[in-house]
Amino acid sequence: QNVANVAQRYGLVFNMCLQSMLSGMAAVTTVVSQRPVYYKQSKNYFFRTASYVLADMVVGMPLQVLETVLNTTFVFWLANLVPRDADDAVAIYFQVMIILIALNLSFGSWLRV
């Protein structure tokens, strides 16, 4: 029974990581449709590529962080990944949240390229 609990927890953590990484897949169609406009404006020297990428990243960041925080909060505490009466439960929660936010932001940026 103890091995089954460990396997279920690893599966849940894997699912959380995968969902966090692939949540940016919905933006792929938007990026593909915006590409001709970007190429036209870039060719006419309206802005630099770095400025466009940075602005796109900053605009999408609050929604990605909010999505990750809500998902992590519900799944972490409802699935009881760490017993609530543990001394370091809140510290582990914030560690998991920071890791998932970093995964979401990095893969979201990678999928928009």
Secondary structure by P-SEA (a helix, b strand, c coil): caaaaaaaaaaaaaaaaaaaaaccccaaaaaaaaaaaaaaaaaaccccaaaaaaaaaaaaaaaaaaaaaaaaaaaaaaaccccccccaaaaaaaaaaaaaaaaaaaaaaaaac
